[in-house]
Amino acid sequence: MAKAFSVASWNVEHFGAMHKNKGKPKKPIGPIIEFLAQQHADVVAVYEVVGSTVYDTIVTVMPDYQFHITEGPQAQEILIGVKRTFSSFYTQRLEFKSGVSVLRPGSLLTIQVDGKAYPLLFLHLKSLTEPRGFGLRDDQTERALKLRKVLDKASCSEGQANYIFLGDLNTMGMNLTFSTKDVSADEEVQRLQKRVKNRKMQVLDKSYPETYWPGSKSSYSPGNLDHVVAADHMRFKAFGAAHIDIRGWPQETTPEKRDAWTRKYSDHALLYFEVQKV
């Protein structure tokens, strides 16, 4: 099958900036943007950025892209870039803030290829293992699934949208104090897989099981936080037995080298995939 377009999705963790001063990155921005550009993806999504911080570097390193960024009271913006050779339409979707002003909106980008529309919803869901964080993620995910029905109706004669939602979905589980009813991170991922299957969608397999590296000396385990969910009629290029190629720290061969990679770039790996024409 012929390729329609490729996508790179990456949480750059504020370029190392601290939460109290997100506008002043601690890591050099240049190498991070250059690594993104080296993927040669047709669509790029970068999570946790500030427009004024990244603007000069990204338009210089990636001049063949048009960029869109979310805006509002939230500090963690989503930046979307699309190669100028593609016809696309961008919409900021506020319903994915789930009524919380400081949460990120969704970024809905629709790509046109050979007369077919491919809606991509980029999300950065609520983190935290507390019940409130888990509940907000649950609500945000449900909204992403309901959008499938809306897009199906809008697809006219085709009857099924070529819909993908993806990003840092923060599937980290829930800790419920004074209870035995905790939800592990693995259980949250398994629940996501069951929920999307019920809506005729699929969580795409990844070439490496985890996307988040907390550091070799951390008490936390590596996490499976970043995902791509697609309508089950869609097809994707295979990378071995997987359809999402995980790039970055998983390619490093020792914990020390992984630590060094994350210090230079991000503690999240980059997700790369290629959509085949429908």
PyRosetta script that sets phi, psi and omega in degrees:
from pyrosetta import init, pose_from_sequence

init()
pose = pose_from_sequence("MAKAFSVASWNVEHFGAMHKNKGKPKKPIGPIIEFLAQQHADVVAVYEVVGSTVYDTIVTVMPDYQFHITEGPQAQEILIGVKRTFSSFYTQRLEFKSGVSVLRPGSLLTIQVDGKAYPLLFLHLKSLTEPRGFGLRDDQTERALKLRKVLDKASCSEGQANYIFLGDLNTMGMNLTFSTKDVSADEEVQRLQKRVKNRKMQVLDKSYPETYWPGSKSSYSPGNLDHVVAADHMRFKAFGAAHIDIRGWPQETTPEKRDAWTRKYSDHALLYFEVQKV")
pose.set_psi(1, 149.1)
pose.set_omega(1, -176.8)
pose.set_phi(2, -83.6)
pose.set_psi(2, 146.9)
pose.set_omega(2, 178.8)
pose.set_phi(3, -73.1)
pose.set_psi(3, 135.4)
pose.set_omega(3, 173.3)
pose.set_phi(4, -90.6)
pose.set_psi(4, -51.9)
pose.set_omega(4, 178.4)
pose.set_phi(5, -169.1)
pose.set_psi(5, 164.5)
pose.set_omega(5, 178.5)
pose.set_phi(6, -117.0)
pose.set_psi(6, 156.8)
pose.set_omega(6, -176.2)
pose.set_phi(7, -136.3)
pose.set_psi(7, 137.1)
pose.set_omega(7, 170.1)
pose.set_phi(8, -119.6)
pose.set_psi(8, 127.9)
pose.set_omega(8, -176.9)
pose.set_phi(9, -126.5)
pose.set_psi(9, 127.8)
pose.set_omega(9, -170.8)
pose.set_phi(10, -153.7)
pose.set_psi(10, 127.2)
pose.set_omega(10, 171.8)
pose.set_phi(11, -90.8)
pose.set_psi(11, 115.4)
pose.set_omega(11, -177.0)
pose.set_phi(12, -95.1)
pose.set_psi(12, 6.9)
pose.set_omega(12, 172.7)
pose.set_phi(13, 51.8)
pose.set_psi(13, 50.0)
pose.set_omega(13, 175.7)
pose.set_phi(14, 56.8)
pose.set_psi(14, 23.4)
pose.set_omega(14, -177.7)
pose.set_phi(15, 53.4)
pose.set_psi(15, 32.6)
pose.set_omega(15, 177.7)
pose.set_phi(16, 83.3)
pose.set_psi(16, 1.1)
pose.set_omega(16, -179.3)
pose.set_phi(17, -66.8)
pose.set_psi(17, 149.8)
pose.set_omega(17, 177.5)
pose.set_phi(18, -78.9)
pose.set_psi(18, 156.7)
pose.set_omega(18, -176.2)
pose.set_phi(19, -61.8)
pose.set_psi(19, -29.8)
pose.set_omega(19, -178.4)
pose.set_phi(20, -81.9)
pose.set_psi(20, -9.0)
pose.set_omega(20, -178.1)
pose.set_phi(21, -148.3)
pose.set_psi(21, 64.4)
pose.set_omega(21, -171.9)
pose.set_phi(22, -68.9)
pose.set_psi(22, -18.6)
pose.set_omega(22, -177.6)
pose.set_phi(23, -81.2)
pose.set_psi(23, -5.0)
pose.set_omega(23, -178.5)
pose.set_phi(24, -120.7)
pose.set_psi(24, 91.2)
pose.set_omega(24, -177.0)
pose.set_phi(25, -64.9)
pose.set_psi(25, 146.6)
pose.set_omega(25, 177.8)
pose.set_phi(26, -90.9)
pose.set_psi(26, -22.0)
pose.set_omega(26, -179.6)
pose.set_phi(27, -99.2)
pose.set_psi(27, 146.7)
pose.set_omega(27, 173.1)
pose.set_phi(28, -60.3)
pose.set_psi(28, 130.4)
pose.set_omega(28, -176.8)
pose.set_phi(29, -74.6)
pose.set_psi(29, -33.9)
pose.set_omega(29, -174.8)
pose.set_phi(30, -52.1)
pose.set_psi(30, -54.9)
pose.set_omega(30, -179.0)
pose.set_phi(31, -60.5)
pose.set_psi(31, -33.7)
pose.set_omega(31, 180.0)
pose.set_phi(32, -67.7)
pose.set_psi(32, -45.8)
pose.set_omega(32, 178.7)
pose.set_phi(33, -67.4)
pose.set_psi(33, -36.2)
pose.set_omega(33, 178.1)
pose.set_phi(34, -65.0)
pose.set_psi(34, -39.1)
pose.set_omega(34, 176.4)
pose.set_phi(35, -62.6)
pose.set_psi(35, -41.0)
pose.set_omega(35, 176.8)
pose.set_phi(36, -61.8)
pose.set_psi(36, -45.3)
pose.set_omega(36, -178.8)
pose.set_phi(37, -64.2)
pose.set_psi(37, -32.6)
pose.set_omega(37, -178.6)
pose.set_phi(38, -66.2)
pose.set_psi(38, -14.4)
pose.set_omega(38, 178.0)
pose.set_phi(39, -76.2)
pose.set_psi(39, -19.1)
pose.set_omega(39, 178.5)
pose.set_phi(40, 54.5)
pose.set_psi(40, 36.2)
pose.set_omega(40, 179.4)
pose.set_phi(41, -78.3)
pose.set_psi(41, 148.8)
pose.set_omega(41, 177.7)
pose.set_phi(42, -73.7)
pose.set_psi(42, -31.3)
pose.set_omega(42, 177.5)
pose.set_phi(43, -127.8)
pose.set_psi(43, 133.0)
pose.set_omega(43, 176.1)
pose.set_phi(44, -124.3)
pose.set_psi(44, 142.2)
pose.set_omega(44, 176.0)
pose.set_phi(45, -128.7)
pose.set_psi(45, 126.9)
pose.set_omega(45, -179.4)
pose.set_phi(46, -123.1)
pose.set_psi(46, 126.5)
pose.set_omega(46, -176.9)
pose.set_phi(47, -106.0)
pose.set_psi(47, 144.3)
pose.set_omega(47, -179.5)
pose.set_phi(48, 70.3)
pose.set_psi(48, 63.4)
pose.set_omega(48, 177.3)
pose.set_phi(49, -129.4)
pose.set_psi(49, 159.7)
pose.set_omega(49, 171.6)
pose.set_phi(50, -117.6)
pose.set_psi(50, 126.0)
pose.set_omega(50, -173.6)
pose.set_phi(51, -55.3)
pose.set_psi(51, -45.1)
pose.set_omega(51, -177.5)
pose.set_phi(52, -65.9)
pose.set_psi(52, -26.8)
pose.set_omega(52, -180.0)
pose.set_phi(53, -75.5)
pose.set_psi(53, -40.8)
pose.set_omega(53, -170.5)
pose.set_phi(54, -96.0)
pose.set_psi(54, -16.6)
pose.set_omega(54, -168.8)
pose.set_phi(55, -53.5)
pose.set_psi(55, -58.3)
pose.set_omega(55, -173.9)
pose.set_phi(56, -58.4)
pose.set_psi(56, -43.2)
pose.set_omega(56, -176.5)
pose.set_phi(57, -69.8)
pose.set_psi(57, -46.1)
pose.set_omega(57, -172.0)
pose.set_phi(58, -72.4)
pose.set_psi(58, -34.8)
pose.set_omega(58, 178.7)
pose.set_phi(59, -74.3)
pose.set_psi(59, -21.6)
pose.set_omega(59, 176.5)
pose.set_phi(60, -80.8)
pose.set_psi(60, -46.0)
pose.set_omega(60, -177.0)
pose.set_phi(61, -75.7)
pose.set_psi(61, -30.9)
pose.set_omega(61, -175.3)
pose.set_phi(62, -126.2)
pose.set_psi(62, 65.8)
pose.set_omega(62, -174.3)
pose.set_phi(63, -72.2)
pose.set_psi(63, -13.2)
pose.set_omega(63, -177.1)
pose.set_phi(64, -89.3)
pose.set_psi(64, 9.9)
pose.set_omega(64, -177.8)
pose.set_phi(65, -115.2)
pose.set_psi(65, 150.1)
pose.set_omega(65, 166.6)
pose.set_phi(66, -101.1)
pose.set_psi(66, 138.6)
pose.set_omega(66, -174.0)
pose.set_phi(67, -118.0)
pose.set_psi(67, 146.4)
pose.set_omega(67, 174.3)
pose.set_phi(68, -132.6)
pose.set_psi(68, 144.5)
pose.set_omega(68, 179.6)
pose.set_phi(69, -137.4)
pose.set_psi(69, 144.4)
pose.set_omega(69, 175.8)
pose.set_phi(70, -69.4)
pose.set_psi(70, 160.3)
pose.set_omega(70, 178.7)
pose.set_phi(71, -146.4)
pose.set_psi(71, 156.0)
pose.set_omega(71, -178.9)
pose.set_phi(72, 148.2)
pose.set_psi(72, -166.4)
pose.set_omega(72, -177.2)
pose.set_phi(73, -73.8)
pose.set_psi(73, -15.0)
pose.set_omega(73, -179.8)
pose.set_phi(74, -68.4)
pose.set_psi(74, 151.9)
pose.set_omega(74, -178.9)
pose.set_phi(75, -97.1)
pose.set_psi(75, -16.4)
pose.set_omega(75, -176.3)
pose.set_phi(76, -104.3)
pose.set_psi(76, 94.2)
pose.set_omega(76, -175.6)
pose.set_phi(77, -88.9)
pose.set_psi(77, 159.8)
pose.set_omega(77, 174.8)
pose.set_phi(78, -110.2)
pose.set_psi(78, 124.2)
pose.set_omega(78, 179.5)
pose.set_phi(79, -107.4)
pose.set_psi(79, 128.0)
pose.set_omega(79, 179.5)
pose.set_phi(80, -117.3)
pose.set_psi(80, 131.9)
pose.set_omega(80, 175.5)
pose.set_phi(81, -122.0)
pose.set_psi(81, 138.8)
pose.set_omega(81, 179.7)
pose.set_phi(82, -131.6)
pose.set_psi(82, 132.9)
pose.set_omega(82, 177.0)
pose.set_phi(83, -59.2)
pose.set_psi(83, 141.4)
pose.set_omega(83, -174.2)
pose.set_phi(84, -66.0)
pose.set_psi(84, -14.8)
pose.set_omega(84, 179.5)
pose.set_phi(85, -76.2)
pose.set_psi(85, -8.1)
pose.set_omega(85, -178.3)
pose.set_phi(86, -103.8)
pose.set_psi(86, 144.8)
pose.set_omega(86, 171.0)
pose.set_phi(87, -87.6)
pose.set_psi(87, 128.0)
pose.set_omega(87, -175.6)
pose.set_phi(88, -148.6)
pose.set_psi(88, 161.6)
pose.set_omega(88, 178.8)
pose.set_phi(89, -138.3)
pose.set_psi(89, 131.0)
pose.set_omega(89, -173.9)
pose.set_phi(90, -116.6)
pose.set_psi(90, 137.6)
pose.set_omega(90, 176.9)
pose.set_phi(91, -138.0)
pose.set_psi(91, 135.2)
pose.set_omega(91, 173.0)
pose.set_phi(92, -89.2)
pose.set_psi(92, 125.7)
pose.set_omega(92, -175.0)
pose.set_phi(93, -108.7)
pose.set_psi(93, 104.3)
pose.set_omega(93, -174.1)
pose.set_phi(94, -74.4)
pose.set_psi(94, -18.7)
pose.set_omega(94, -178.4)
pose.set_phi(95, -62.9)
pose.set_psi(95, -19.2)
pose.set_omega(95, -179.3)
pose.set_phi(96, -81.5)
pose.set_psi(96, 2.0)
pose.set_omega(96, 169.8)
pose.set_phi(97, -79.9)
pose.set_psi(97, -10.7)
pose.set_omega(97, 177.8)
pose.set_phi(98, 52.1)
pose.set_psi(98, 38.2)
pose.set_omega(98, 176.9)
pose.set_phi(99, 77.4)
pose.set_psi(99, 6.5)
pose.set_omega(99, 179.4)
pose.set_phi(100, -110.9)
pose.set_psi(100, 113.6)
pose.set_omega(100, -169.3)
pose.set_phi(101, -60.6)
pose.set_psi(101, -33.1)
pose.set_omega(101, -174.4)
pose.set_phi(102, -86.8)
pose.set_psi(102, -1.9)
pose.set_omega(102, 175.4)
pose.set_phi(103, -80.1)
pose.set_psi(103, 161.8)
pose.set_omega(103, -177.7)
pose.set_phi(104, -77.7)
pose.set_psi(104, 140.8)
pose.set_omega(104, 169.8)
pose.set_phi(105, -75.7)
pose.set_psi(105, 168.9)
pose.set_omega(105, 172.6)
pose.set_phi(106, -85.9)
pose.set_psi(106, 153.9)
pose.set_omega(106, 176.4)
pose.set_phi(107, -115.3)
pose.set_psi(107, 110.2)
pose.set_omega(107, -178.1)
pose.set_phi(108, -102.0)
pose.set_psi(108, 114.8)
pose.set_omega(108, 179.9)
pose.set_phi(109, -116.3)
pose.set_psi(109, 127.0)
pose.set_omega(109, 177.3)
pose.set_phi(110, -112.5)
pose.set_psi(110, 121.0)
pose.set_omega(110, 179.6)
pose.set_phi(111, -99.5)
pose.set_psi(111, 139.0)
pose.set_omega(111, 175.0)
pose.set_phi(112, -107.4)
pose.set_psi(112, 124.0)
pose.set_omega(112, 176.8)
pose.set_phi(113, -135.2)
pose.set_psi(113, 118.3)
pose.set_omega(113, 179.3)
pose.set_phi(114, 52.4)
pose.set_psi(114, 41.8)
pose.set_omega(114, 176.8)
pose.set_phi(115, 79.2)
pose.set_psi(115, 1.7)
pose.set_omega(115, 178.9)
pose.set_phi(116, -105.7)
pose.set_psi(116, 141.7)
pose.set_omega(116, 179.5)
pose.set_phi(117, -98.9)
pose.set_psi(117, 138.1)
pose.set_omega(117, 178.5)
pose.set_phi(118, -126.8)
pose.set_psi(118, 96.8)
pose.set_omega(118, 178.0)
pose.set_phi(119, -79.3)
pose.set_psi(119, 129.1)
pose.set_omega(119, 176.7)
pose.set_phi(120, -120.9)
pose.set_psi(120, 122.5)
pose.set_omega(120, 178.9)
pose.set_phi(121, -105.7)
pose.set_psi(121, 115.4)
pose.set_omega(121, -179.6)
pose.set_phi(122, -96.8)
pose.set_psi(122, 128.6)
pose.set_omega(122, -173.5)
pose.set_phi(123, -131.9)
pose.set_psi(123, 146.8)
pose.set_omega(123, 169.1)
pose.set_phi(124, -129.3)
pose.set_psi(124, 96.8)
pose.set_omega(124, -171.7)
pose.set_phi(125, -80.6)
pose.set_psi(125, 165.6)
pose.set_omega(125, -177.3)
pose.set_phi(126, -60.5)
pose.set_psi(126, 134.7)
pose.set_omega(126, 175.9)
pose.set_phi(127, -89.5)
pose.set_psi(127, -163.8)
pose.set_omega(127, 178.9)
pose.set_phi(128, 84.9)
pose.set_psi(128, 143.2)
pose.set_omega(128, 177.3)
pose.set_phi(129, -95.9)
pose.set_psi(129, 3.5)
pose.set_omega(129, 176.6)
pose.set_phi(130, -71.8)
pose.set_psi(130, 156.4)
pose.set_omega(130, -178.7)
pose.set_phi(131, -54.2)
pose.set_psi(131, -37.4)
pose.set_omega(131, -179.5)
pose.set_phi(132, -64.4)
pose.set_psi(132, -42.6)
pose.set_omega(132, 177.9)
pose.set_phi(133, -63.0)
pose.set_psi(133, -43.1)
pose.set_omega(133, 178.8)
pose.set_phi(134, -62.0)
pose.set_psi(134, -43.2)
pose.set_omega(134, -178.9)
pose.set_phi(135, -64.8)
pose.set_psi(135, -39.8)
pose.set_omega(135, 178.5)
pose.set_phi(136, -66.1)
pose.set_psi(136, -41.1)
pose.set_omega(136, 176.2)
pose.set_phi(137, -60.6)
pose.set_psi(137, -41.2)
pose.set_omega(137, 179.3)
pose.set_phi(138, -60.0)
pose.set_psi(138, -45.0)
pose.set_omega(138, 179.7)
pose.set_phi(139, -66.1)
pose.set_psi(139, -43.0)
pose.set_omega(139, -179.5)
pose.set_phi(140, -64.2)
pose.set_psi(140, -39.5)
pose.set_omega(140, 178.0)
pose.set_phi(141, -65.6)
pose.set_psi(141, -41.7)
pose.set_omega(141, 179.0)
pose.set_phi(142, -61.9)
pose.set_psi(142, -37.7)
pose.set_omega(142, 177.3)
pose.set_phi(143, -65.3)
pose.set_psi(143, -37.5)
pose.set_omega(143, 177.3)
pose.set_phi(144, -65.3)
pose.set_psi(144, -37.3)
pose.set_omega(144, 179.0)
pose.set_phi(145, -71.1)
pose.set_psi(145, -38.7)
pose.set_omega(145, 178.3)
pose.set_phi(146, -66.4)
pose.set_psi(146, -29.7)
pose.set_omega(146, 177.9)
pose.set_phi(147, -62.4)
pose.set_psi(147, -27.7)
pose.set_omega(147, 177.3)
pose.set_phi(148, -56.8)
pose.set_psi(148, -43.7)
pose.set_omega(148, -179.2)
pose.set_phi(149, -64.6)
pose.set_psi(149, -41.1)
pose.set_omega(149, 178.9)
pose.set_phi(150, -63.6)
pose.set_psi(150, -44.1)
pose.set_omega(150, -179.2)
pose.set_phi(151, -69.4)
pose.set_psi(151, -34.4)
pose.set_omega(151, 176.3)
pose.set_phi(152, -60.1)
pose.set_psi(152, -43.9)
pose.set_omega(152, 179.5)
pose.set_phi(153, -65.3)
pose.set_psi(153, -33.9)
pose.set_omega(153, -178.7)
pose.set_phi(154, -77.1)
pose.set_psi(154, -12.8)
pose.set_omega(154, -176.7)
pose.set_phi(155, -81.6)
pose.set_psi(155, 5.0)
pose.set_omega(155, 173.4)
pose.set_phi(156, 58.2)
pose.set_psi(156, -122.8)
pose.set_omega(156, -171.1)
pose.set_phi(157, -67.3)
pose.set_psi(157, -25.1)
pose.set_omega(157, -177.5)
pose.set_phi(158, -69.3)
pose.set_psi(158, -36.7)
pose.set_omega(158, 175.4)
pose.set_phi(159, 79.8)
pose.set_psi(159, -11.1)
pose.set_omega(159, 177.7)
pose.set_phi(160, -144.5)
pose.set_psi(160, 125.6)
pose.set_omega(160, -177.6)
pose.set_phi(161, -78.8)
pose.set_psi(161, 147.0)
pose.set_omega(161, 175.3)
pose.set_phi(162, -85.1)
pose.set_psi(162, 67.8)
pose.set_omega(162, -165.6)
pose.set_phi(163, -98.1)
pose.set_psi(163, 136.0)
pose.set_omega(163, 176.3)
pose.set_phi(164, -134.0)
pose.set_psi(164, 133.6)
pose.set_omega(164, 165.5)
pose.set_phi(165, -124.1)
pose.set_psi(165, 144.2)
pose.set_omega(165, -169.2)
pose.set_phi(166, -158.6)
pose.set_psi(166, 169.9)
pose.set_omega(166, 174.5)
pose.set_phi(167, 134.8)
pose.set_psi(167, -159.9)
pose.set_omega(167, 177.4)
pose.set_phi(168, -84.7)
pose.set_psi(168, 96.5)
pose.set_omega(168, -176.9)
pose.set_phi(169, -89.2)
pose.set_psi(169, -2.2)
pose.set_omega(169, 171.6)
pose.set_phi(170, 51.6)
pose.set_psi(170, 46.3)
pose.set_omega(170, 179.4)
pose.set_phi(171, -76.6)
pose.set_psi(171, 81.4)
pose.set_omega(171, -174.1)
pose.set_phi(172, -114.7)
pose.set_psi(172, 4.7)
pose.set_omega(172, 177.4)
pose.set_phi(173, 82.4)
pose.set_psi(173, -170.7)
pose.set_omega(173, -177.7)
pose.set_phi(174, -143.1)
pose.set_psi(174, 134.2)
pose.set_omega(174, 173.6)
pose.set_phi(175, -105.3)
pose.set_psi(175, 117.9)
pose.set_omega(175, -180.0)
pose.set_phi(176, -107.8)
pose.set_psi(176, 108.7)
pose.set_omega(176, -174.8)
pose.set_phi(177, -64.5)
pose.set_psi(177, 148.4)
pose.set_omega(177, 179.0)
pose.set_phi(178, 56.1)
pose.set_psi(178, 37.6)
pose.set_omega(178, -178.7)
pose.set_phi(179, -153.0)
pose.set_psi(179, 157.5)
pose.set_omega(179, 174.4)
pose.set_phi(180, -100.4)
pose.set_psi(180, 14.3)
pose.set_omega(180, -173.6)
pose.set_phi(181, -100.6)
pose.set_psi(181, 31.1)
pose.set_omega(181, 175.9)
pose.set_phi(182, -60.3)
pose.set_psi(182, 154.8)
pose.set_omega(182, 173.9)
pose.set_phi(183, -116.6)
pose.set_psi(183, 118.9)
pose.set_omega(183, -179.9)
pose.set_phi(184, -74.1)
pose.set_psi(184, 163.5)
pose.set_omega(184, 177.0)
pose.set_phi(185, -60.7)
pose.set_psi(185, -40.4)
pose.set_omega(185, 178.8)
pose.set_phi(186, -62.6)
pose.set_psi(186, -39.5)
pose.set_omega(186, 178.6)
pose.set_phi(187, -64.3)
pose.set_psi(187, -38.5)
pose.set_omega(187, 179.2)
pose.set_phi(188, -65.5)
pose.set_psi(188, -38.7)
pose.set_omega(188, 177.1)
pose.set_phi(189, -65.7)
pose.set_psi(189, -43.9)
pose.set_omega(189, 179.5)
pose.set_phi(190, -62.9)
pose.set_psi(190, -38.4)
pose.set_omega(190, 177.3)
pose.set_phi(191, -65.0)
pose.set_psi(191, -40.9)
pose.set_omega(191, 177.1)
pose.set_phi(192, -59.4)
pose.set_psi(192, -43.4)
pose.set_omega(192, -179.6)
pose.set_phi(193, -61.2)
pose.set_psi(193, -40.3)
pose.set_omega(193, 179.0)
pose.set_phi(194, -69.9)
pose.set_psi(194, -40.1)
pose.set_omega(194, -178.8)
pose.set_phi(195, -63.5)
pose.set_psi(195, -44.9)
pose.set_omega(195, -176.3)
pose.set_phi(196, -72.4)
pose.set_psi(196, -32.9)
pose.set_omega(196, 177.5)
pose.set_phi(197, -61.7)
pose.set_psi(197, -36.0)
pose.set_omega(197, 178.6)
pose.set_phi(198, -65.5)
pose.set_psi(198, -20.6)
pose.set_omega(198, 178.1)
pose.set_phi(199, -105.0)
pose.set_psi(199, 20.0)
pose.set_omega(199, 179.8)
pose.set_phi(200, 59.1)
pose.set_psi(200, 45.5)
pose.set_omega(200, 175.8)
pose.set_phi(201, -130.9)
pose.set_psi(201, 170.6)
pose.set_omega(201, -177.0)
pose.set_phi(202, -141.2)
pose.set_psi(202, 144.6)
pose.set_omega(202, 170.4)
pose.set_phi(203, -88.1)
pose.set_psi(203, 118.0)
pose.set_omega(203, -175.0)
pose.set_phi(204, -70.0)
pose.set_psi(204, 141.0)
pose.set_omega(204, 178.2)
pose.set_phi(205, -68.6)
pose.set_psi(205, 146.2)
pose.set_omega(205, -179.7)
pose.set_phi(206, -111.6)
pose.set_psi(206, 154.1)
pose.set_omega(206, -179.1)
pose.set_phi(207, -74.4)
pose.set_psi(207, -13.6)
pose.set_omega(207, 176.1)
pose.set_phi(208, -141.4)
pose.set_psi(208, 139.9)
pose.set_omega(208, -171.5)
pose.set_phi(209, -70.7)
pose.set_psi(209, -25.2)
pose.set_omega(209, -179.6)
pose.set_phi(210, -116.9)
pose.set_psi(210, 152.6)
pose.set_omega(210, 178.5)
pose.set_phi(211, -120.2)
pose.set_psi(211, -9.5)
pose.set_omega(211, -176.8)
pose.set_phi(212, -119.8)
pose.set_psi(212, 128.9)
pose.set_omega(212, 179.1)
pose.set_phi(213, -114.5)
pose.set_psi(213, 110.7)
pose.set_omega(213, -176.3)
pose.set_phi(214, -79.7)
pose.set_psi(214, -11.2)
pose.set_omega(214, -176.7)
pose.set_phi(215, 113.5)
pose.set_psi(215, 145.5)
pose.set_omega(215, -174.9)
pose.set_phi(216, -66.7)
pose.set_psi(216, -22.4)
pose.set_omega(216, -178.6)
pose.set_phi(217, -101.2)
pose.set_psi(217, 4.8)
pose.set_omega(217, -178.8)
pose.set_phi(218, -78.5)
pose.set_psi(218, 151.0)
pose.set_omega(218, 174.2)
pose.set_phi(219, -78.9)
pose.set_psi(219, -11.5)
pose.set_omega(219, 178.7)
pose.set_phi(220, -86.8)
pose.set_psi(220, 150.8)
pose.set_omega(220, 176.5)
pose.set_phi(221, -89.4)
pose.set_psi(221, 157.6)
pose.set_omega(221, 172.5)
pose.set_phi(222, -55.4)
pose.set_psi(222, 145.2)
pose.set_omega(222, -173.2)
pose.set_phi(223, -117.4)
pose.set_psi(223, 147.6)
pose.set_omega(223, 175.6)
pose.set_phi(224, -99.8)
pose.set_psi(224, 80.2)
pose.set_omega(224, -169.3)
pose.set_phi(225, -103.6)
pose.set_psi(225, -26.7)
pose.set_omega(225, -171.9)
pose.set_phi(226, -105.7)
pose.set_psi(226, 134.5)
pose.set_omega(226, -172.8)
pose.set_phi(227, -142.6)
pose.set_psi(227, 162.2)
pose.set_omega(227, 171.9)
pose.set_phi(228, -128.1)
pose.set_psi(228, 124.3)
pose.set_omega(228, 179.9)
pose.set_phi(229, -117.1)
pose.set_psi(229, 129.3)
pose.set_omega(229, -174.1)
pose.set_phi(230, -135.9)
pose.set_psi(230, 152.4)
pose.set_omega(230, 172.8)
pose.set_phi(231, -55.0)
pose.set_psi(231, 137.9)
pose.set_omega(231, -169.5)
pose.set_phi(232, -73.7)
pose.set_psi(232, -7.1)
pose.set_omega(232, 175.6)
pose.set_phi(233, -86.1)
pose.set_psi(233, -8.5)
pose.set_omega(233, -176.5)
pose.set_phi(234, -83.0)
pose.set_psi(234, 155.5)
pose.set_omega(234, -178.6)
pose.set_phi(235, -124.9)
pose.set_psi(235, 151.2)
pose.set_omega(235, -174.3)
pose.set_phi(236, -137.8)
pose.set_psi(236, 153.1)
pose.set_omega(236, 176.0)
pose.set_phi(237, -62.1)
pose.set_psi(237, 141.6)
pose.set_omega(237, 178.8)
pose.set_phi(238, -91.6)
pose.set_psi(238, 135.8)
pose.set_omega(238, 171.1)
pose.set_phi(239, -113.8)
pose.set_psi(239, 88.6)
pose.set_omega(239, -170.4)
pose.set_phi(240, 68.1)
pose.set_psi(240, -122.4)
pose.set_omega(240, 179.5)
pose.set_phi(241, -94.6)
pose.set_psi(241, 4.2)
pose.set_omega(241, -175.1)
pose.set_phi(242, -117.8)
pose.set_psi(242, 165.6)
pose.set_omega(242, 177.3)
pose.set_phi(243, -113.5)
pose.set_psi(243, -6.2)
pose.set_omega(243, 174.7)
pose.set_phi(244, -119.5)
pose.set_psi(244, 123.1)
pose.set_omega(244, 178.4)
pose.set_phi(245, -93.1)
pose.set_psi(245, 118.6)
pose.set_omega(245, -178.9)
pose.set_phi(246, -91.2)
pose.set_psi(246, 121.2)
pose.set_omega(246, -172.7)
pose.set_phi(247, -123.4)
pose.set_psi(247, 136.7)
pose.set_omega(247, 177.6)
pose.set_phi(248, 132.3)
pose.set_psi(248, -125.7)
pose.set_omega(248, -174.7)
pose.set_phi(249, -61.3)
pose.set_psi(249, -29.8)
pose.set_omega(249, 178.9)
pose.set_phi(250, -62.5)
pose.set_psi(250, -21.0)
pose.set_omega(250, 178.0)
pose.set_phi(251, -77.9)
pose.set_psi(251, -14.8)
pose.set_omega(251, 178.7)
pose.set_phi(252, -76.8)
pose.set_psi(252, 142.6)
pose.set_omega(252, -167.1)
pose.set_phi(253, -91.9)
pose.set_psi(253, -13.0)
pose.set_omega(253, -179.6)
pose.set_phi(254, -133.8)
pose.set_psi(254, 156.7)
pose.set_omega(254, 176.5)
pose.set_phi(255, -56.9)
pose.set_psi(255, -36.9)
pose.set_omega(255, -179.2)
pose.set_phi(256, -65.2)
pose.set_psi(256, -40.6)
pose.set_omega(256, 178.8)
pose.set_phi(257, -69.5)
pose.set_psi(257, -33.9)
pose.set_omega(257, 176.3)
pose.set_phi(258, -66.7)
pose.set_psi(258, -40.4)
pose.set_omega(258, 176.0)
pose.set_phi(259, -59.0)
pose.set_psi(259, -44.0)
pose.set_omega(259, -178.8)
pose.set_phi(260, -64.3)
pose.set_psi(260, -40.4)
pose.set_omega(260, 179.7)
pose.set_phi(261, -63.4)
pose.set_psi(261, -45.3)
pose.set_omega(261, -178.1)
pose.set_phi(262, -69.0)
pose.set_psi(262, -30.9)
pose.set_omega(262, 175.7)
pose.set_phi(263, -65.4)
pose.set_psi(263, -34.3)
pose.set_omega(263, -178.3)
pose.set_phi(264, -82.3)
pose.set_psi(264, -37.3)
pose.set_omega(264, -172.9)
pose.set_phi(265, -113.9)
pose.set_psi(265, -84.2)
pose.set_omega(265, -176.4)
pose.set_phi(266, -160.7)
pose.set_psi(266, 155.8)
pose.set_omega(266, 175.6)
pose.set_phi(267, -82.6)
pose.set_psi(267, 0.3)
pose.set_omega(267, 170.0)
pose.set_phi(268, -103.3)
pose.set_psi(268, 141.0)
pose.set_omega(268, 171.7)
pose.set_phi(269, -80.0)
pose.set_psi(269, 163.6)
pose.set_omega(269, 178.2)
pose.set_phi(270, -92.3)
pose.set_psi(270, 138.9)
pose.set_omega(270, 176.9)
pose.set_phi(271, -103.3)
pose.set_psi(271, 127.6)
pose.set_omega(271, 179.5)
pose.set_phi(272, -125.8)
pose.set_psi(272, 134.2)
pose.set_omega(272, 174.8)
pose.set_phi(273, -151.2)
pose.set_psi(273, 161.9)
pose.set_omega(273, -179.3)
pose.set_phi(274, -125.6)
pose.set_psi(274, 123.3)
pose.set_omega(274, 179.4)
pose.set_phi(275, -85.9)
pose.set_psi(275, 133.3)
pose.set_omega(275, 177.2)
pose.set_phi(276, -91.5)
pose.set_psi(276, 150.7)
pose.set_omega(276, -179.9)
pose.set_phi(277, -63.7)
pose.set_psi(277, 139.3)
pose.set_omega(277, 177.8)
pose.set_phi(278, -88.1)
pose.dump_pdb("model.pdb")
